[in-house]
Amino acid sequence: MDTRATHDLIPEAALAWHRAGKGAALATVIETWGSAPRQAGSQLAISGEGEMLGSVSGGCVEGAVVTEALEALQDRKSRILTFGVSEETAFAAGLACGGTIRVLVEPVGEGAEALPEAMLADLASARAASSALALVTRPEGWARTLVIPGQDPAVDARLKSDRSGMEEDGRFIAVHNPPLRLIVIGAVHIAQPLLTIARTCGYAPTLIDPRAAFGSADRFPGETILDDWPDEALARLAPDARTAIVTLTHDPKLDDPAIRYALRSKAFYLGCLGSTRTHAKRVDRLTAEGFTADEIARIRAPVGLDIGAKTPAEIAVSIMAQIIETLRT
């Protein structure tokens, strides 16, 4: 099952529109200055029938980009557009302030300057398999290459930072990392808003709880729920450096196996629900089991930023905020 949200399937939408005979173009932000509304790598797919998915500016230049995309479908030529978003235009579009963006517009399919269908299909396949790679485009001559980790130091650096952008040698590196993941242990009330918020933030969430009454589809409609024991489920999921793990049961029988596995995984975040007193007992148990102080220090507990959260939804917000802070700082 593809766990990505619809708004993350922009290259896939362009490929589907092209294969349906509608024609398609991809628009990608390649550079920004000032307070540009979207970062480099943001994309908008446009069909020959005017359908759109994604965004390159939050709304203020989309109309001009669509016009250029439809022209690109006619002349089969890629182009780079530059837009200065004034303070007045930004305010009218609901943005705080202006900036400048450069947008690459590429027709999909045939043509010396077009993005080849086969390359877009290979990109879509890698994304579906959660494989990290980058699409490298050199506007001078419109040479394009799909690059996997280990083949190019500049690409490796971009993949590690999770930031697309222009290189000094004139290449644009579009990063396509696997989705960020959130694994939640415990189908408790807090998990309901947390999974929703995580998905909105672009994470692919998975819920683990062996207790059928808690982890039911009725309580969590549409969610991926695993009823294995937490450490067994984590072993199957293989947390990597793009994975956050949160334990919410504060029941040692369920949380501790997950924590033990998570502490020695590559997960970038581990947060555990429970009071300071509960965490002190947790630390004692982990120490007795041979975990070092440095390993135990990876745990964020009590989980979440201290924003005075009281309700399950507020606690979920504080947890997600801490996950974002850990990832981005």
ZAFIBA-894664 format. One record per residue (C-alpha): residue number from 0; residue in three letters; chain; x, y, z. Coordinates in nm, 4 decimals, m for minus. Last residue first. Layout:
# ZAFIBA-894664
KOLKE, NUM, ALA, A, X, Y, Z
...
# end
This chain:
# ZAFIBA-894664
KOLKE, 328, THR, A, 1.7625, 2.1676, 1.3937
KOLKE, 327, ARG, A, 1.5168, 2.0337, 1.1366
KOLKE, 326, LEU, A, 1.4560, 1.6767, 1.2484
KOLKE, 325, THR, A, 1.4537, 1.7375, 1.6227
KOLKE, 324, GLU, A, 1.2338, 2.0471, 1.5899
KOLKE, 323, ILE, A, 0.9912, 1.8571, 1.3660
KOLKE, 322, ILE, A, 0.9628, 1.5740, 1.6197
KOLKE, 321, GLN, A, 0.9184, 1.8265, 1.8992
KOLKE, 320, ALA, A, 0.6366, 1.9988, 1.7114
KOLKE, 319, MET, A, 0.4699, 1.6640, 1.6454
KOLKE, 318, ILE, A, 0.4757, 1.5828, 2.0156
KOLKE, 317, SER, A, 0.3419, 1.9250, 2.1189
KOLKE, 316, VAL, A, 0.0608, 1.9019, 1.8625
KOLKE, 315, ALA, A, m0.0329, 1.5537, 1.9884
KOLKE, 314, ILE, A, m0.0414, 1.6891, 2.3437
KOLKE, 313, GLU, A, m0.2799, 1.9606, 2.2260
KOLKE, 312, ALA, A, m0.5029, 1.7017, 2.0587
KOLKE, 311, PRO, A, m0.5047, 1.4790, 2.3673
KOLKE, 310, THR, A, m0.5995, 1.7787, 2.5846
KOLKE, 309, LYS, A, m0.3615, 1.9483, 2.8317
KOLKE, 308, ALA, A, m0.0663, 2.1062, 2.6497
KOLKE, 307, GLY, A, 0.1279, 2.3633, 2.8528
KOLKE, 306, ILE, A, 0.3738, 2.4250, 2.5727
KOLKE, 305, ASP, A, 0.6552, 2.2037, 2.7035
KOLKE, 304, LEU, A, 0.7531, 2.0347, 2.3799
KOLKE, 303, GLY, A, 0.6567, 1.6702, 2.3498
KOLKE, 302, VAL, A, 0.7353, 1.3466, 2.5338
KOLKE, 301, PRO, A, 0.8167, 1.3436, 2.9047
KOLKE, 300, ALA, A, 1.0588, 1.2186, 2.7995
KOLKE, 299, ARG, A, 1.2574, 1.2535, 2.4794
KOLKE, 298, ILE, A, 1.4719, 0.9384, 2.4768
KOLKE, 297, ARG, A, 1.8169, 0.9691, 2.3188
KOLKE, 296, ALA, A, 1.9650, 1.0124, 2.6677
KOLKE, 295, ILE, A, 1.9113, 0.6393, 2.7246
KOLKE, 294, GLU, A, 2.1794, 0.5595, 2.4668
KOLKE, 293, ASP, A, 2.4244, 0.8078, 2.6183
KOLKE, 292, ALA, A, 2.3595, 0.6731, 2.9697
KOLKE, 291, THR, A, 2.4369, 0.3232, 2.8506
KOLKE, 290, PHE, A, 2.1861, 0.0417, 2.8141
KOLKE, 289, GLY, A, 2.2767, m0.2758, 3.0029
KOLKE, 288, GLU, A, 1.9382, m0.4136, 3.1085
KOLKE, 287, ALA, A, 1.9740, m0.2653, 3.4569
KOLKE, 286, THR, A, 2.0212, 0.0755, 3.2943
KOLKE, 285, LEU, A, 1.7030, 0.0251, 3.0930
KOLKE, 284, ARG, A, 1.5025, m0.0607, 3.4032
KOLKE, 283, ASP, A, 1.6403, 0.2343, 3.6017
KOLKE, 282, VAL, A, 1.5733, 0.4717, 3.3099
KOLKE, 281, ARG, A, 1.2122, 0.3546, 3.2927
KOLKE, 280, LYS, A, 1.1729, 0.4159, 3.6658
KOLKE, 279, ALA, A, 1.2978, 0.7708, 3.6126
KOLKE, 278, HIS, A, 1.0622, 0.8043, 3.3162
KOLKE, 277, THR, A, 0.7580, 0.7262, 3.5290
KOLKE, 276, ARG, A, 0.8674, 0.9882, 3.7832
KOLKE, 275, THR, A, 0.9169, 1.2492, 3.5137
KOLKE, 274, SER, A, 0.5670, 1.1668, 3.3907
KOLKE, 273, GLY, A, 0.4874, 0.9412, 3.0988
KOLKE, 272, LEU, A, 0.4780, 0.9358, 2.7208
KOLKE, 271, CYS, A, 0.7966, 0.8374, 2.5395
KOLKE, 270, GLY, A, 0.9668, 1.0104, 2.2490
KOLKE, 269, LEU, A, 1.2260, 0.8544, 2.0204
KOLKE, 268, TYR, A, 1.3566, 1.0583, 1.7289
KOLKE, 267, PHE, A, 1.6119, 1.0123, 1.4502
KOLKE, 266, ALA, A, 1.5492, 0.6384, 1.4195
KOLKE, 265, LYS, A, 1.8742, 0.4559, 1.3368
KOLKE, 264, SER, A, 1.7957, 0.1661, 1.5687
KOLKE, 263, ARG, A, 1.9628, 0.0759, 1.8974
KOLKE, 262, LEU, A, 1.7350, 0.2888, 2.1138
KOLKE, 261, ALA, A, 1.4325, 0.1860, 1.9063
KOLKE, 260, TYR, A, 1.4587, m0.1834, 1.9918
KOLKE, 259, ARG, A, 1.4829, m0.1263, 2.3662
KOLKE, 258, ILE, A, 1.2104, 0.1377, 2.3472
KOLKE, 257, ALA, A, 0.9729, m0.0965, 2.1653
KOLKE, 256, PRO, A, 1.0261, m0.3785, 2.4155
KOLKE, 255, ASP, A, 0.9826, m0.1244, 2.6980
KOLKE, 254, ASP, A, 0.6581, 0.0309, 2.5748
KOLKE, 253, LEU, A, 0.4336, m0.2730, 2.5742
KOLKE, 252, LYS, A, 0.5069, m0.4532, 2.9026
KOLKE, 251, PRO, A, 0.6308, m0.1259, 3.0508
KOLKE, 250, ASP, A, 0.2823, 0.0315, 3.0194
KOLKE, 249, HIS, A, 0.3301, 0.4025, 2.9487
KOLKE, 248, THR, A, 0.0976, 0.3322, 2.6494
KOLKE, 247, LEU, A, 0.2164, 0.6211, 2.4305
KOLKE, 246, THR, A, 0.5476, 0.5246, 2.2713
KOLKE, 245, VAL, A, 0.6637, 0.7510, 1.9889
KOLKE, 244, ILE, A, 0.9066, 0.6566, 1.7110
KOLKE, 243, ALA, A, 1.0359, 0.8902, 1.4391
KOLKE, 242, THR, A, 1.1790, 0.7488, 1.1168
KOLKE, 241, ARG, A, 1.3911, 0.9153, 0.8480
KOLKE, 240, ALA, A, 1.7199, 0.7766, 0.9870
KOLKE, 239, ASP, A, 1.5826, 0.4238, 0.9565
KOLKE, 238, PRO, A, 1.3282, 0.2115, 1.1417
KOLKE, 237, ALA, A, 1.3184, m0.1492, 1.0149
KOLKE, 236, LEU, A, 0.9397, m0.2004, 0.9842
KOLKE, 235, ARG, A, 0.9649, m0.5748, 1.0419
KOLKE, 234, ALA, A, 1.1923, m0.5338, 1.3442
KOLKE, 233, LEU, A, 0.9591, m0.2631, 1.4706
KOLKE, 232, ALA, A, 0.6637, m0.5028, 1.4551
KOLKE, 231, GLU, A, 0.8536, m0.7657, 1.6517
KOLKE, 230, ASP, A, 0.9572, m0.5085, 1.9130
KOLKE, 229, PRO, A, 0.5977, m0.3873, 1.9480
KOLKE, 228, TRP, A, 0.4229, m0.7252, 1.9733
KOLKE, 227, ASP, A, 0.2247, m0.7645, 1.6542
KOLKE, 226, ASP, A, m0.1183, m0.6056, 1.6026
KOLKE, 225, LEU, A, m0.0085, m0.3700, 1.3238
KOLKE, 224, ILE, A, m0.2373, m0.0828, 1.2240
KOLKE, 223, THR, A, m0.2085, 0.1222, 0.9037
KOLKE, 222, GLU, A, m0.4798, 0.3857, 0.9388
KOLKE, 221, GLY, A, m0.7962, 0.4177, 0.7293
KOLKE, 220, PRO, A, m1.0293, 0.4325, 1.0261
KOLKE, 219, PHE, A, m0.8546, 0.4446, 1.3646
KOLKE, 218, ARG, A, m1.1182, 0.3770, 1.6322
KOLKE, 217, ASP, A, m1.3332, 0.1594, 1.4079
KOLKE, 216, ALA, A, m1.0244, 0.0033, 1.2512
KOLKE, 215, SER, A, m0.9323, m0.1331, 1.5920
KOLKE, 214, GLY, A, m0.6051, m0.0861, 1.7766
KOLKE, 213, PHE, A, m0.7498, m0.0556, 2.1262
KOLKE, 212, ALA, A, m0.9848, m0.3542, 2.1433
KOLKE, 211, ALA, A, m0.7380, m0.5656, 1.9464
KOLKE, 210, ARG, A, m0.4564, m0.5176, 2.1967
KOLKE, 209, PRO, A, m0.1363, m0.5955, 2.0055
KOLKE, 208, ASP, A, m0.0827, m0.2226, 1.9381
KOLKE, 207, ILE, A, 0.1311, m0.0668, 1.6655
KOLKE, 206, LEU, A, 0.0227, 0.2351, 1.4610
KOLKE, 205, THR, A, 0.1995, 0.3330, 1.1394
KOLKE, 204, PRO, A, 0.2243, 0.6874, 1.0063
KOLKE, 203, ALA, A, 0.3651, 0.8093, 0.6711
KOLKE, 202, TYR, A, 0.4815, 1.1626, 0.7461
KOLKE, 201, GLY, A, 0.4066, 1.4642, 0.5273
KOLKE, 200, CYS, A, 0.3071, 1.7166, 0.7940
KOLKE, 199, THR, A, m0.0625, 1.6475, 0.7304
KOLKE, 198, ARG, A, 0.0128, 1.2792, 0.7864
KOLKE, 197, ALA, A, 0.1697, 1.3578, 1.1213
KOLKE, 196, ILE, A, m0.1272, 1.5695, 1.2277
KOLKE, 195, THR, A, m0.3704, 1.2869, 1.1532
KOLKE, 194, LEU, A, m0.1568, 1.0257, 1.3292
KOLKE, 193, LEU, A, m0.1223, 1.2507, 1.6340
KOLKE, 192, PRO, A, m0.4952, 1.3295, 1.6469
KOLKE, 191, GLN, A, m0.5824, 0.9612, 1.7030
KOLKE, 190, ALA, A, m0.2668, 0.8609, 1.8910
KOLKE, 189, ILE, A, m0.3570, 1.0808, 2.1878
KOLKE, 188, HIS, A, m0.6628, 0.8619, 2.2553
KOLKE, 187, VAL, A, m0.4586, 0.5432, 2.2912
KOLKE, 186, ALA, A, m0.3589, 0.2992, 2.0184
KOLKE, 185, GLY, A, m0.0159, 0.2399, 2.1692
KOLKE, 184, ILE, A, 0.3204, 0.2415, 1.9952
KOLKE, 183, VAL, A, 0.3346, 0.5054, 1.7226
KOLKE, 182, ILE, A, 0.5680, 0.4778, 1.4255
KOLKE, 181, LEU, A, 0.6111, 0.8011, 1.2313
KOLKE, 180, ARG, A, 0.7750, 0.7849, 0.8917
KOLKE, 179, LEU, A, 0.9345, 1.0437, 0.6634
KOLKE, 178, PRO, A, 0.8652, 0.9531, 0.3052
KOLKE, 177, PRO, A, 1.1546, 0.8147, 0.1007
KOLKE, 176, ASN, A, 1.3867, 1.0839, m0.0369
KOLKE, 175, HIS, A, 1.3420, 1.2400, m0.3771
KOLKE, 174, VAL, A, 1.5865, 1.5303, m0.3987
KOLKE, 173, ALA, A, 1.5874, 1.7463, m0.7101
KOLKE, 172, ILE, A, 1.9462, 1.8434, m0.7900
KOLKE, 171, PHE, A, 1.9759, 2.1361, m1.0313
KOLKE, 170, ARG, A, 2.3093, 2.1473, m1.2081
KOLKE, 169, GLY, A, 2.4860, 2.4739, m1.2895
KOLKE, 168, ASP, A, 2.8333, 2.3856, m1.1569
KOLKE, 167, GLU, A, 2.7701, 2.5895, m0.8412
KOLKE, 166, GLU, A, 2.4853, 2.3542, m0.7521
KOLKE, 165, MET, A, 2.1173, 2.4450, m0.7603
KOLKE, 164, GLY, A, 1.8787, 2.3078, m0.5005
KOLKE, 163, SER, A, 1.6853, 2.0262, m0.3368
KOLKE, 162, ARG, A, 1.7103, 1.9885, 0.0383
KOLKE, 161, ASP, A, 1.6803, 1.6666, 0.2400
KOLKE, 160, SER, A, 2.0118, 1.7462, 0.4126
KOLKE, 159, LYS, A, 2.1337, 1.3897, 0.3643
KOLKE, 158, LEU, A, 1.9904, 1.3699, 0.0126
KOLKE, 157, ARG, A, 2.1590, 1.6976, m0.0822
KOLKE, 156, ALA, A, 2.4950, 1.5846, 0.0547
KOLKE, 155, ASP, A, 2.4670, 1.2524, m0.1278
KOLKE, 154, VAL, A, 2.3786, 1.4352, m0.4496
KOLKE, 153, ALA, A, 2.6883, 1.6533, m0.4205
KOLKE, 152, PRO, A, 2.9019, 1.3491, m0.3422
KOLKE, 151, ASP, A, 2.7814, 1.1627, m0.6547
KOLKE, 150, GLN, A, 2.7275, 0.7890, m0.6992
KOLKE, 149, GLY, A, 2.6895, 0.6758, m0.3396
KOLKE, 148, PRO, A, 2.3166, 0.7361, m0.3132
KOLKE, 147, ILE, A, 2.1258, 0.6964, m0.6409
KOLKE, 146, VAL, A, 2.1378, 0.9366, m0.9348
KOLKE, 145, LEU, A, 1.8759, 0.9735, m1.2082
KOLKE, 144, THR, A, 2.0254, 1.1807, m1.4884
KOLKE, 143, ARG, A, 1.9058, 1.4671, m1.7064
KOLKE, 142, ALA, A, 2.0803, 1.6647, m1.9823
KOLKE, 141, TRP, A, 1.8856, 1.9768, m2.0783
KOLKE, 140, GLY, A, 2.1675, 2.1285, m2.2879
KOLKE, 139, GLU, A, 2.2431, 2.4009, m2.0352
KOLKE, 138, PRO, A, 1.9572, 2.3312, m1.7969
KOLKE, 137, ARG, A, 2.1579, 2.0515, m1.6285
KOLKE, 136, THR, A, 1.9055, 1.8356, m1.4466
KOLKE, 135, VAL, A, 1.9763, 1.5860, m1.1689
KOLKE, 134, LEU, A, 1.6842, 1.3721, m1.0528
KOLKE, 133, ALA, A, 1.7790, 1.2427, m0.7105
KOLKE, 132, LEU, A, 1.7475, 0.9081, m0.5360
KOLKE, 131, ALA, A, 1.6286, 0.7471, m0.2148
KOLKE, 130, SER, A, 1.4321, 0.4251, m0.2501
KOLKE, 129, SER, A, 1.0874, 0.4093, m0.0912
KOLKE, 128, ALA, A, 0.9780, 0.1422, m0.3448
KOLKE, 127, ALA, A, 0.7036, 0.3736, m0.4738
KOLKE, 126, ARG, A, 0.9621, 0.6513, m0.5048
KOLKE, 125, ALA, A, 1.1922, 0.4265, m0.7061
KOLKE, 124, SER, A, 0.9066, 0.3308, m0.9383
KOLKE, 123, ALA, A, 0.8022, 0.6947, m0.9854
KOLKE, 122, LEU, A, 1.1586, 0.7938, m1.0758
KOLKE, 121, ASP, A, 1.1848, 0.5068, m1.3231
KOLKE, 120, ALA, A, 0.8539, 0.6177, m1.4795
KOLKE, 119, LEU, A, 0.9769, 0.9779, m1.5038
KOLKE, 118, MET, A, 1.2921, 0.8524, m1.6766
KOLKE, 117, ALA, A, 1.0902, 0.6397, m1.9191
KOLKE, 116, GLU, A, 0.8552, 0.9307, m1.9977
KOLKE, 115, PRO, A, 1.1476, 1.1506, m2.0951
KOLKE, 114, LEU, A, 1.1497, 1.5060, m1.9511
KOLKE, 113, ALA, A, 1.1404, 1.7256, m2.2608
KOLKE, 112, GLU, A, 1.4258, 1.9221, m2.4154
KOLKE, 111, ALA, A, 1.4971, 1.6897, m2.7087
KOLKE, 110, GLY, A, 1.1287, 1.6167, m2.7519
KOLKE, 109, GLU, A, 0.8957, 1.3327, m2.6599
KOLKE, 108, GLY, A, 0.7389, 1.2791, m2.3214
KOLKE, 107, VAL, A, 0.6750, 1.5114, m2.0272
KOLKE, 106, PRO, A, 0.6901, 1.8876, m2.0744
KOLKE, 105, GLU, A, 0.9290, 2.0582, m1.8337
KOLKE, 104, VAL, A, 0.8868, 2.3878, m1.6455
KOLKE, 103, LEU, A, 1.1717, 2.4931, m1.4138
KOLKE, 102, VAL, A, 1.0692, 2.7693, m1.1733
KOLKE, 101, ARG, A, 1.2842, 3.0484, m1.0362
KOLKE, 100, ILE, A, 1.1540, 3.2257, m0.7270
KOLKE, 99, THR, A, 1.1787, 3.5757, m0.5827
KOLKE, 98, GLY, A, 1.0400, 3.7063, m0.2546
KOLKE, 97, GLY, A, 0.7420, 3.8759, m0.0935
KOLKE, 96, CYS, A, 0.5905, 3.8892, 0.2522
KOLKE, 95, ALA, A, 0.3349, 3.7285, 0.4839
KOLKE, 94, LEU, A, 0.1450, 3.5382, 0.2188
KOLKE, 93, GLY, A, m0.2330, 3.5415, 0.1716
KOLKE, 92, ALA, A, m0.2229, 3.5798, m0.2052
KOLKE, 91, ALA, A, m0.3159, 3.9496, m0.1786
KOLKE, 90, PHE, A, m0.0341, 3.9957, 0.0744
KOLKE, 89, ALA, A, 0.2164, 3.8332, m0.1611
KOLKE, 88, THR, A, 0.1051, 4.0515, m0.4498
KOLKE, 87, GLU, A, 0.1496, 4.3670, m0.2398
KOLKE, 86, GLU, A, 0.4906, 4.2610, m0.1040
KOLKE, 85, SER, A, 0.6042, 4.1774, m0.4534
KOLKE, 84, VAL, A, 0.6592, 3.8219, m0.5776
KOLKE, 83, GLY, A, 0.9420, 3.8418, m0.8293
KOLKE, 82, PHE, A, 0.9071, 3.5561, m1.0730
KOLKE, 81, THR, A, 1.1715, 3.3897, m1.2878
KOLKE, 80, LEU, A, 1.0808, 3.1181, m1.5378
KOLKE, 79, ILE, A, 1.3086, 2.8423, m1.6624
KOLKE, 78, ARG, A, 1.2086, 2.6614, m1.9805
KOLKE, 77, SER, A, 1.1602, 2.3172, m2.1276
KOLKE, 76, LYS, A, 1.0605, 2.2890, m2.4899
KOLKE, 75, ARG, A, 0.8000, 2.0592, m2.6446
KOLKE, 74, ASP, A, 0.6467, 2.3540, m2.8427
KOLKE, 73, GLN, A, 0.2854, 2.2608, m2.7610
KOLKE, 72, LEU, A, 0.3263, 2.1019, m2.4188
KOLKE, 71, ALA, A, 0.5589, 2.3880, m2.3285
KOLKE, 70, GLU, A, 0.2777, 2.6329, m2.4105
KOLKE, 69, LEU, A, 0.0525, 2.4509, m2.1630
KOLKE, 68, ALA, A, 0.3285, 2.4709, m1.9028
KOLKE, 67, GLU, A, 0.3802, 2.8430, m1.9665
KOLKE, 66, THR, A, 0.0112, 2.9124, m1.9032
KOLKE, 65, VAL, A, 0.0172, 2.6903, m1.5935
KOLKE, 64, VAL, A, 0.3186, 2.8794, m1.4601
KOLKE, 63, ALA, A, 0.1462, 3.2140, m1.5143
KOLKE, 62, GLY, A, m0.1609, 3.0975, m1.3221
KOLKE, 61, GLU, A, 0.0488, 2.9467, m1.0424
KOLKE, 60, VAL, A, 0.2217, 3.2767, m0.9695
KOLKE, 59, CYS, A, 0.0498, 3.3880, m0.6446
KOLKE, 58, GLY, A, m0.1032, 3.0568, m0.5394
KOLKE, 57, GLY, A, 0.1219, 2.9128, m0.2679
KOLKE, 56, SER, A, 0.4196, 2.9517, m0.4954
KOLKE, 55, VAL, A, 0.5167, 2.6243, m0.6613
KOLKE, 54, SER, A, 0.2123, 2.4145, m0.5781
KOLKE, 53, GLY, A, 0.0819, 2.0610, m0.6050
KOLKE, 52, LEU, A, m0.1684, 1.8975, m0.8371
KOLKE, 51, MET, A, m0.3251, 2.0669, m1.1374
KOLKE, 50, GLU, A, m0.5729, 1.9842, m1.4138
KOLKE, 49, GLY, A, m0.5592, 2.2183, m1.7132
KOLKE, 48, GLU, A, m0.6551, 1.9686, m1.9820
KOLKE, 47, GLY, A, m0.2960, 1.9290, m2.0982
KOLKE, 46, SER, A, m0.2192, 1.8228, m1.7422
KOLKE, 45, ILE, A, m0.0209, 2.0286, m1.4933
KOLKE, 44, ALA, A, 0.1962, 1.8942, m1.2111
KOLKE, 43, LEU, A, 0.3266, 2.1450, m0.9556
KOLKE, 42, GLN, A, 0.6436, 2.0869, m0.7584
KOLKE, 41, SER, A, 0.8398, 2.2087, m0.4581
KOLKE, 40, GLY, A, 1.2085, 2.1192, m0.4986
KOLKE, 39, ALA, A, 1.3361, 2.4573, m0.3840
KOLKE, 38, GLN, A, 1.1212, 2.5942, m0.1029
KOLKE, 37, ARG, A, 0.7752, 2.7462, m0.1375
KOLKE, 36, PRO, A, 0.6493, 3.0901, m0.0272
KOLKE, 35, ALA, A, 0.9658, 3.2868, m0.1165
KOLKE, 34, SER, A, 1.0737, 3.5103, 0.1714
KOLKE, 33, GLY, A, 1.3924, 3.6368, 0.0132
KOLKE, 32, TRP, A, 1.5490, 3.4437, m0.2693
KOLKE, 31, THR, A, 1.4457, 3.1085, m0.4154
KOLKE, 30, GLU, A, 1.5901, 2.8604, m0.6628
KOLKE, 29, ILE, A, 1.4775, 2.5458, m0.8469
KOLKE, 28, VAL, A, 1.1006, 2.5467, m0.7911
KOLKE, 27, THR, A, 0.9667, 2.2658, m1.0091
KOLKE, 26, ALA, A, 0.6967, 2.2663, m1.2784
KOLKE, 25, LEU, A, 0.6098, 1.9320, m1.4351
KOLKE, 24, ALA, A, 0.4191, 1.9048, m1.7605
KOLKE, 23, ALA, A, 0.1530, 1.6656, m1.8797
KOLKE, 22, GLY, A, m0.0305, 1.5522, m2.1932
KOLKE, 21, LYS, A, m0.3845, 1.4201, m2.1802
KOLKE, 20, GLY, A, m0.3069, 1.0888, m2.3476
KOLKE, 19, ALA, A, m0.3737, 0.8784, m2.0392
KOLKE, 18, ARG, A, m0.0010, 0.8000, m2.0235
KOLKE, 17, HIS, A, 0.0778, 1.1707, m1.9869
KOLKE, 16, TRP, A, m0.1852, 1.2182, m1.7176
KOLKE, 15, ALA, A, m0.0524, 0.9167, m1.5246
KOLKE, 14, LEU, A, 0.3089, 1.0358, m1.5474
KOLKE, 13, ALA, A, 0.2171, 1.3844, m1.4299
KOLKE, 12, ALA, A, 0.0199, 1.2384, m1.1386
KOLKE, 11, GLU, A, 0.3122, 1.0173, m1.0388
KOLKE, 10, PRO, A, 0.5466, 1.3170, m1.0397
KOLKE, 9, ILE, A, 0.3013, 1.4925, m0.8022
KOLKE, 8, LEU, A, 0.2257, 1.2086, m0.5617
KOLKE, 7, ASP, A, 0.2936, 1.4017, m0.2386
KOLKE, 6, HIS, A, m0.0445, 1.5831, m0.2485
KOLKE, 5, THR, A, m0.2177, 1.2448, m0.2559
KOLKE, 4, ALA, A, m0.0641, 1.1446, 0.0769
KOLKE, 3, ARG, A, 0.2030, 0.8784, 0.0748
KOLKE, 2, THR, A, 0.1306, 0.5412, 0.2343
KOLKE, 1, ASP, A, 0.1337, 0.3449, m0.0909
KOLKE, 0, MET, A, 0.0000, 0.0000, 0.0000
# end
